[in-house]
Amino acid sequence: MYVRDARNRDEAWLLDNIEAMELDDAAFRSRDYVVAVDDESDSRAGFGRLRFHPTIADPEAVELTSIGVLEGWRDQGVGAHVIERLVETAGMEDFEQVYSITGEPDYLAKFGFSGVERAELPEPIADRVAEKRDQHDPDALAMTIDVEAFSMAEHHREAFKQAAAGGGEPTIEETAEDFGIDSETATYKYDTGRD
């Protein structure tokens, strides 16, 4: 299992899963995402985004958002490693602090994130809190972490090393009916009906 930058071919998959999980897709750009991939099956297991908010009044703010793990891959450290990769990326981009707006603050608190009062937020993040509350989650809270303070419990690392699909990306079995073929009356794949 590893986490990599999203590629162009991941775009449709990302959009499908963001919609299915009812996550925030505001200003979607696939290049802002990372994807967790099983190195044995090449199945994608999870994803997340680092969204940059440049402003004139404030230095840029960076937001960790749209974190999703496919159902069959949950509780195996996938989300933890996606978050770690995003926080590391923010650090490499010279950000000292990362923000996130979530309805699941307990999950982020495991890694050292803490709540932030609205008055202490950079303007773009405060605006995003209001937007998320209106559109996605009325209980959304702003959280932050200093990049250097991020920590992950060892059990998340071990689970990630041993992660296995419990349903990850389902295999879709296609039938003749999916292609508009009536299997009761069709005779041959290339039958034109001429003798």
Summary of the structure (lengths in Angstrom):
residues: 195
radius of gyration: 20.8
end to end distance: 54.8
largest distance: 79.9
contacts: 532
relative contact order: 0.15
helix: 36%
strand: 22%
